[in-house]
């Protein structure tokens, strides 16, 4: 799958990324979309899209380079996984695929083991779900290793049995709050052996309404 975008203040790199995403959607995910006829892509639309891209790049330039070592939210998640729950299985959700890949990569750099990321780009989300929750999914297959931590988008918020775990972390809050219930529902299922489900949610510094 595609890796998270490393933003450089250069429209040519923006175009390169856009082409890579488009090519992957056309080849791998073609059936997921209804494709508009080419007649809708007129010059005025192209100019407006380029103008939007330039505004986004201006914001990125003002925001400066991101440094994971200064990411307090990431550090708190690391503490949660290594100090509060150092041996238990934990399911971590984010709404965004780039966030999932970023968090997984950084935690692995921080020596957190038995961890994988799951997004719609993953080749086999079901296999990763099985490795995270083997008892609920018929056991590990030959050559598979168990996972303790799964960082996932909502691709795993429905239709998966993950009740080997009882801890869920919402790294960010989805716009549709029903998603929080669906996420907890992955572990709050028949076969859950713990008396209670633990749910942690990161909220904006200013709080939520």
C-alpha positions as CSV (number, residue, x, y, z in Angstrom):
1,X,0.0,0.0,0.0
2,X,0.9,3.7,-0.1
3,X,2.9,5.1,2.7
4,X,2.0,8.3,4.6
5,X,2.8,11.3,2.5
6,X,5.9,13.3,3.6
7,X,5.0,16.8,2.6
8,X,7.5,18.9,0.8
9,X,6.6,22.4,-0.2
10,X,6.6,21.6,-3.9
11,X,3.6,21.3,-6.2
12,X,5.4,18.7,-8.3
13,X,5.6,16.3,-5.4
14,X,1.9,17.0,-4.7
15,X,1.1,16.0,-8.3
16,X,3.3,12.8,-7.9
17,X,1.4,11.8,-4.8
18,X,-1.9,12.5,-6.5
19,X,-1.0,10.4,-9.5
20,X,0.2,7.5,-7.3
21,X,-3.1,7.5,-5.4
22,X,-5.2,7.7,-8.6
23,X,-3.2,4.9,-10.2
24,X,-3.8,2.7,-7.2
25,X,-7.5,3.4,-7.1
26,X,-7.8,2.7,-10.8
27,X,-5.9,-0.6,-10.7
28,X,-6.6,-2.0,-7.2
29,X,-9.8,-0.3,-6.0
30,X,-11.6,0.4,-9.3
31,X,-14.9,-1.3,-8.2
32,X,-15.1,0.8,-5.0
33,X,-15.9,4.0,-6.9
34,X,-18.4,5.4,-9.4
35,X,-16.2,7.2,-12.0
36,X,-17.2,10.5,-13.5
37,X,-17.1,11.0,-17.3
38,X,-14.0,12.9,-18.5
39,X,-16.2,15.7,-19.8
40,X,-16.7,17.0,-16.3
41,X,-12.9,17.7,-15.9
42,X,-12.7,21.1,-17.6
43,X,-9.9,23.6,-17.5
44,X,-11.7,25.8,-14.9
45,X,-12.0,22.8,-12.5
46,X,-8.3,21.9,-13.0
47,X,-7.4,25.5,-12.2
48,X,-9.5,25.5,-9.1
49,X,-8.0,22.2,-7.9
50,X,-4.5,23.6,-8.5
51,X,-5.4,26.7,-6.5
52,X,-6.7,24.5,-3.6
53,X,-3.5,22.5,-3.7
54,X,-1.4,25.6,-3.5
55,X,-3.3,26.8,-0.5
56,X,-2.8,23.5,1.3
57,X,0.9,23.7,0.6
58,X,1.0,27.2,2.0
59,X,-0.6,25.9,5.3
60,X,1.9,23.1,5.4
61,X,4.8,25.5,4.9
62,X,3.5,27.7,7.8
63,X,3.1,24.6,10.0
64,X,6.8,23.6,9.7
65,X,8.2,20.1,9.6
66,X,6.5,17.5,11.9
67,X,8.8,16.0,14.5
68,X,7.4,12.8,16.1
69,X,9.7,13.2,19.1
70,X,7.6,16.3,20.1
71,X,4.3,14.4,19.6
72,X,2.8,14.4,23.2
73,X,-0.2,12.4,22.1
74,X,2.0,9.7,20.6
75,X,4.1,9.6,23.8
76,X,1.0,9.2,25.9
77,X,-0.2,6.3,23.8
78,X,3.2,4.7,24.1
79,X,3.0,5.1,27.9
80,X,-0.5,3.6,27.9
81,X,0.7,0.6,25.9
82,X,4.0,0.0,27.8
83,X,3.2,1.1,31.4
84,X,-0.5,0.9,32.0
85,X,-1.1,-2.2,29.9
86,X,2.3,-3.7,29.1
87,X,1.1,-7.2,28.5
88,X,-2.6,-7.0,27.5
89,X,-4.0,-6.9,24.0
90,X,-5.0,-3.4,22.9
91,X,-7.0,-2.4,19.8
92,X,-6.2,1.2,18.7
93,X,-8.5,3.0,16.3
94,X,-8.0,6.1,14.1
95,X,-10.3,7.5,11.5
96,X,-7.4,8.1,9.1
97,X,-5.2,5.6,7.3
98,X,-2.2,8.0,7.3
99,X,-2.5,8.3,11.1
100,X,-2.6,4.6,11.6
101,X,0.5,4.0,9.5
102,X,2.3,6.9,11.2
103,X,1.4,5.7,14.7
104,X,2.4,2.1,14.0
105,X,5.7,3.1,12.4
106,X,6.6,5.4,15.3
107,X,5.7,2.8,18.0
108,X,7.8,0.2,16.2
109,X,10.7,2.7,16.3
110,X,10.1,3.0,20.0
111,X,10.6,-0.8,20.3
112,X,6.9,-1.7,20.8
113,X,6.7,-5.3,19.6
114,X,4.0,-7.7,18.3
115,X,2.3,-4.7,16.6
116,X,0.7,-4.3,13.2
117,X,-1.3,-1.7,11.3
118,X,-4.6,-2.3,9.4
119,X,-6.1,0.0,6.8
120,X,-8.1,-0.5,3.6
121,X,-4.7,-0.7,1.9
122,X,-3.8,-3.8,3.9
123,X,-3.6,-7.0,1.7
124,X,-5.5,-9.2,4.2
125,X,-7.1,-7.4,7.2
126,X,-8.8,-10.6,8.2
127,X,-5.5,-12.4,8.7
128,X,-4.2,-9.6,10.9
129,X,-7.5,-9.7,12.9
130,X,-6.9,-13.5,13.4
131,X,-3.3,-12.9,14.6
132,X,-4.6,-10.3,17.1
133,X,-7.5,-12.4,18.2
134,X,-6.7,-16.1,17.4
135,X,-8.9,-17.7,20.0
136,X,-12.0,-16.0,18.5
137,X,-11.0,-16.8,15.0
138,X,-10.1,-20.5,14.9
139,X,-6.5,-20.2,16.0
140,X,-3.3,-19.1,14.2
141,X,-2.5,-20.6,10.9
142,X,0.9,-22.2,10.2
143,X,3.7,-19.7,10.2
144,X,1.6,-16.9,11.8
145,X,2.7,-15.1,15.0
146,X,0.3,-13.6,17.5
147,X,-0.1,-9.8,17.8
148,X,-0.6,-7.9,21.0
149,X,-1.4,-4.5,19.5
150,X,-3.4,-3.7,16.5
151,X,-3.6,-0.1,15.1
152,X,-6.6,0.1,12.7
153,X,-8.9,2.3,10.8
154,X,-12.7,1.6,10.9
155,X,-12.0,-1.1,8.3
156,X,-12.0,-3.3,11.5
157,X,-14.9,-1.6,13.3
158,X,-17.5,-4.0,11.7
159,X,-17.6,-7.7,11.0
160,X,-14.6,-8.9,12.9
161,X,-14.3,-10.9,16.1
162,X,-11.6,-9.3,18.2
163,X,-12.8,-10.3,21.7
164,X,-9.5,-11.9,22.8
165,X,-8.9,-8.2,23.8
166,X,-10.9,-6.1,26.1
167,X,-9.1,-2.7,25.7
168,X,-10.0,-0.2,22.9
169,X,-8.3,3.1,22.3
170,X,-9.8,5.9,20.2
171,X,-6.7,7.8,19.1
172,X,-9.0,10.4,17.5
173,X,-12.8,10.9,17.6
174,X,-14.9,10.1,14.5
175,X,-17.5,12.6,13.3
176,X,-20.2,9.9,13.6
177,X,-20.2,8.9,17.3
178,X,-21.9,5.6,16.4
179,X,-18.5,4.6,15.3
180,X,-17.3,4.6,19.0
181,X,-20.0,2.0,19.8
182,X,-19.1,-0.1,16.7
183,X,-15.4,0.0,17.7
184,X,-16.2,-1.2,21.3
185,X,-18.4,-3.8,19.8
186,X,-15.5,-5.6,18.2
187,X,-14.4,-6.7,21.7
188,X,-17.7,-6.6,23.5
189,X,-19.0,-9.8,22.0
190,X,-20.0,-13.3,23.0
191,X,-16.9,-15.1,24.1
192,X,-15.4,-12.1,25.9
193,X,-13.9,-13.5,29.1
194,X,-13.3,-10.2,31.0
195,X,-15.9,-8.7,33.3
196,X,-15.6,-5.3,31.7
197,X,-14.5,-3.5,28.5
198,X,-11.9,-0.7,28.8
199,X,-12.2,2.2,26.4
200,X,-9.7,5.1,26.2
201,X,-10.5,8.2,24.1
202,X,-8.1,11.0,23.2
203,X,-10.1,14.3,23.0
204,X,-9.2,17.7,21.7
205,X,-7.3,20.0,24.2
206,X,-10.2,22.4,24.2
207,X,-12.7,19.5,24.9
208,X,-15.8,18.5,22.9
209,X,-19.3,19.8,23.0
